[in-house]
Amino acid sequence: MTGARLSTGERELLLHLLELPTAGPLEGQGEPRLWDAQRAYAQAARRLGFDVVHHAAADPAELTDDQVPLAVRRAVADDPGFLAVQPSLVLALGPALPQADTVMFNVHLDTVADLEPAGFDGERFTGRGAIDAKGPAVALLAGVRAALEAAPGLADGTRVLIQAVSGEEGGAMGVFGTRPLIRRGWYGRLNLFCEPTGMRLLPRSTASMTACVRVDGDDAIDDRPAAGHNATVLLGHLAQRLAARLPERAGGGQVCVAGLHTGHLHNRVYGTGRLLLNCSYPDSAAGRALAGHLEREVADGLREFTETYGTHRDLARTAADAAAITRVEWHKRGLPALAPVDDPWAVDLLAGGGATWWPADEPAFTCDALWTAGLPGAYTAVLGPGDLGRNHAHAAGEFADLSDLEAFAGAVCGVLVRFAARHHAATGGKRT
């Protein structure tokens, strides 16, 4: 796989994007400069011949269904400006052609919190979003530019779409970024989502669901601990049980027993508390099964707690009322998962550049590619430079090596050139 060099202008664009704070409100930051980032990106794309066909925030009316995470629904209801500062951009190159003649690339320009100093030492870019995913976004433009130089007539019979979205981070799951764009039909015969995969093609994406185990009981003073409900001990009991038992029911996904909160003080018994769990799953059936297992484990854990502590001096009231004061509240549930599609033409085209495939026995991860699940006549894969862990995505010291970005640009170039050539050959030069 050969690379495509980033031009001086593309390197400057990446540095500019890295300097812009684009972490959204769900990341607990101030107002993101996503409009500015997307305008700068669109300006660079226009020089390649792209047109802006959409640049707007999502409509609140699109965000009322159960697939929308509770945090997003609450933010939309509480803050009229929440969506307004998080637009998404669609760029189009070439004439308005059918889906069969279209390649779509999706990349997100929002980041996680904690802006870091942007820099480039000649070999490595540093800064928030360097690998996830502002670096891949700029490398994508370099790859398109290289493809147009290698095949000057490429855009005559192939339409190239780029979705540069917000709402990928912060737990938004793409519901106000990628999902509305897919529903409007901005996707292609081939769809590539630019995420760090180590340059391995990943034809699947897990989805995730978030459960909150709530205890809503009565507090008590520390001198009379038996008088109240001890949410700390109850949730701690459930957390241990779920951590021990639920992963074996994950069915190809992952279970994260996450935050537990009751209170901060030492001189009281907290009667209320929250335990969060995040669970991924490879397909919708596995997700439904895992959700059922979680709810049953909570119910069994409550019965176990009642039996174990029913006569305990300080926990008897908590044990007696455990089932009545505890419930599972779903903050995120019902999202689709992307499963591999049997599509020899697309697989052969992608493999033609010498790319390797993500091992079948290695767990996938969750990204916006899930919103292309079940699209007719469409093939989707995730592909990008770097590694989420090795490149410190979502952590201090995030970086992207120029060589990795240029390798990705080369892969984009190869995909576009092969798509145009093979599709042209398959249709005899006629538009489908």
Disulfide bonds with the S-S distance in Angstrom:
none
